[in-house]
């Protein structure tokens, strides 16, 4: 007997363990087989979480950035072995902070492939050394967000280029701002703003009409609020935040277009992108990528030496590559999946998985801080795969 997916979502929300609302979309062989929603996108005004709800993707922006890079590789305009210093101002010479806290010249420069695999040594903000230097850039990005002189994608990349790295490029995996730098690479190579490149080469051809770096006025009532769980008082609270330089209001075209975190979308829009990948780069007669590029993009890329450093809780059995997880050992995973499953999630809980063997896509949307791949997304995946695959 099929499980009640709405009840699974309701239980998490009503117990205050989760956000104010969420939705689920499942496709099999490119056709919709499940859609459910529950709760509110605006809890205070009791506006339901609906199918057309627009959500901040945060790190679920990264697979789209990966596709943009692969479009340029497909066209012969970009080489994954290119050193970053060849295409970006301010990236040479590179230094890293070693285990003794000393500033040391790297043995080689960052390659585009290092950015795609998060093996560049570029961190996210926090901590000491290189992470503290990067944090200073994000602080300035946020401080200038609503001024007459906001930081652009190009300026952001140049400032990060002036920061030290955490290790020699390719030495290991470390999640960081690499995808944001790739946005700058796309700008440099294409001669377009990153958002314009995405619109012309991915969003418009696929009919992703609700996806972009900001929300026009006529659509703003569909944008979900962000919530946090207050565990001390066990309640859900509205949490407006400009996390990682993303303007919470999203009411204007941003100067900084974050390839790692900046996009908004709906489940239906993202399903078009996911189905294009399932189809080997094509959707409804429109080709975005070659089959060869999609196969490369959706394959694991970490070396045997790098993979042990991809040690996030909840991702046992996975490798990483081209800004996505990729399951290489299903028996080690904490979720019922299959070899070759790939996808990613976001800081606010949006979740994407493609299953090439079973020709299935699972997408979940929500807006709760510090969420990522959550217990709710794992429960829903397990329930869906049980019901559809036995």
Buried (B, 14 or more C-beta within 10 A) or exposed (E): EEBEBBEBBBBBBEEBBBBBBBBBBBBBEBEEBBBBBBBBBBBEEEBBBBEEBBBBBBBBBBBBBBBBBBBBBBEEEBBBEBBBBEBBEBBBEBBBBEEEEEEBEBEEBBBBBBBBBBBBBBBBBEEEBBBBBBBEBBEBBBEBBEEEEBBBBBBBBBBBBEBBBBBBBBBBBBBBBBBBBBBBBBBBBBEBBBBEBBBEBBBEBBBBEBBBBBBEEEBEEBBBBBBBBEEEEEEBEEBEBBBBBBBBEBEEEBBBBBBBBBBBBBBBBBBBBBBBBBBBBBBEEEBBBBEEBBEBBBBBBBEEEBBEBBEBEBBBBBBBBBBBBBBBEBEEBEBBBBBBBBBBBBBBBBBBBBBBEBBBBBBBBBBBBEBBBBEBBBBBBBBBBEBBEE
